Amino acid sequence: MDNKNNFVSNNIIIYIVLIDYAGGIYTLCNLIDVACSVGE
């Protein structure tokens, strides 16, 4: 039972990290996009 709970919480942490990572890339792309628009 404890092992299962630990496994689930570890998966949630990985999931949050992946979303955070994807969000960071998305934000970076938006900043680059804005910079390119301003450059033109």
N, CA, C and O of each residue as an XYZ file, in Angstrom:
160
protein
N       0.848     -1.193      0.000
C       0.000      0.000      0.000
C       0.892      1.255      0.000
O       0.674      2.171     -0.793
N       1.873      1.292      0.870
C       2.785      2.437      0.941
C       3.550      2.609     -0.361
O       3.736      3.727     -0.843
N       3.995      1.482     -0.930
C       4.733      1.545     -2.188
C       3.887      2.151     -3.294
O       4.377      2.944     -4.097
N       2.612      1.774     -3.334
C       1.711      2.286     -4.373
C       1.522      3.795     -4.215
O       1.564      4.531     -5.201
N       1.318      4.253     -2.998
C       1.158      5.682     -2.753
C       2.413      6.449     -3.138
O       2.335      7.535     -3.712
N       3.557      5.886     -2.822
C       4.826      6.517     -3.154
C       4.986      6.608     -4.666
O       5.445      7.623     -5.189
N       4.607      5.548     -5.362
C       4.689      5.503     -6.822
C       3.801      6.585     -7.438
O       4.211      7.278     -8.369
N       2.588      6.723     -6.913
C       1.648      7.721     -7.427
C       2.183      9.135     -7.206
O       2.134      9.959     -8.119
N       2.687      9.424     -6.021
C       3.193     10.769     -5.739
C       4.423     11.078     -6.597
O       4.612     12.219     -7.017
N       5.250     10.077     -6.857
C       6.411     10.268     -7.728
C       5.956     10.595     -9.148
O       6.544     11.454     -9.805
N       4.917      9.918     -9.624
C       4.387     10.178    -10.957
C       3.817     11.582    -11.059
O       3.992     12.250    -12.078
N       3.135     12.037    -10.012
C       2.568     13.384     -9.999
C       3.691     14.415    -10.081
O       3.572     15.402    -10.808
N       4.768     14.198     -9.350
C       5.910     15.123     -9.375
C       6.505     15.174    -10.781
O       6.789     16.255    -11.296
N       6.693     14.009    -11.401
C       7.239     13.952    -12.767
C       6.304     14.689    -13.719
O       6.758     15.441    -14.581
N       5.005     14.475    -13.564
C       3.987     15.101    -14.408
C       4.055     16.624    -14.293
O       4.008     17.330    -15.301
N       4.164     17.124    -13.064
C       4.257     18.569    -12.824
C       5.530     19.134    -13.449
O       5.504     20.197    -14.068
N       6.640     18.420    -13.285
C       7.916     18.871    -13.855
C       7.828     18.938    -15.375
O       8.313     19.891    -15.986
N       7.211     17.931    -15.985
C       7.069     17.911    -17.449
C       6.207     19.080    -17.924
O       6.543     19.739    -18.908
N       5.105     19.336    -17.234
C       4.234     20.450    -17.603
C       4.978     21.774    -17.434
O       4.869     22.662    -18.279
N       5.727     21.904    -16.354
C       6.501     23.112    -16.088
C       7.534     23.319    -17.192
O       7.731     24.438    -17.665
N       8.188     22.239    -17.597
C       9.208     22.277    -18.647
C       8.576     22.690    -19.983
O       9.100     23.556    -20.683
N       7.454     22.066    -20.324
C       6.742     22.387    -21.568
C       6.261     23.837    -21.541
O       6.342     24.539    -22.549
N       5.762     24.281    -20.392
C       5.305     25.661    -20.240
C       6.445     26.647    -20.423
O       6.264     27.713    -21.011
N       7.618     26.293    -19.921
C       8.799     27.149    -20.067
C       9.203     27.289    -21.525
O       9.537     28.384    -21.979
N       9.174     26.183    -22.259
C       9.515     26.213    -23.688
C       8.479     27.049    -24.439
O       8.834     27.842    -25.311
N       7.215     26.875    -24.106
C       6.133     27.616    -24.749
C       6.292     29.114    -24.512
O       6.117     29.910    -25.435
N       6.618     29.496    -23.298
C       6.826     30.905    -22.953
C       8.022     31.461    -23.723
O       7.975     32.582    -24.228
N       9.086     30.676    -23.808
C      10.290     31.084    -24.528
C       9.963     31.308    -26.005
O      10.414     32.287    -26.601
N       9.185     30.408    -26.591
C       8.782     30.543    -27.997
C       7.959     31.816    -28.193
O       8.136     32.521    -29.186
N       7.078     32.108    -27.268
C       6.270     33.325    -27.357
C       7.151     34.567    -27.281
O       6.930     35.525    -28.022
N       8.139     34.564    -26.402
C       9.051     35.706    -26.272
C       9.848     35.899    -27.555
O      10.025     37.027    -28.016
N      10.328     34.804    -28.128
C      11.080     34.878    -29.388
C      10.164     35.406    -30.490
O      10.573     36.240    -31.297
N       8.941     34.924    -30.520
C       7.953     35.342    -31.507
C       7.706     36.848    -31.404
O       7.676     37.545    -32.418
N       7.533     37.338    -30.198
C       7.308     38.765    -29.965
C       8.532     39.558    -30.399
O       8.401     40.602    -31.040
N       9.720     39.072    -30.055
C      10.964     39.748    -30.427
C      11.083     39.835    -31.951
O      11.501     40.862    -32.486
N      10.718     38.764    -32.640
C      10.770     38.745    -34.107
C       9.763     39.732    -34.690
O      10.062     40.424    -35.663
N       8.583     39.798    -34.105
C       7.553     40.729    -34.580
C       8.011     42.175    -34.407
O       7.808     43.005    -35.293
N       8.624     42.471    -33.276
C       9.127     43.818    -32.997
C      10.264     44.150    -33.970
O      10.378     45.282    -34.440
N      11.107     43.142    -34.266
C      12.238     43.317    -35.182
C      11.760     43.699    -36.584
O      12.398     44.505    -37.261
N      10.648     43.126    -37.015
C      10.100     43.444    -38.327
C       9.422     44.805    -38.256
O       8.885     45.280    -39.256
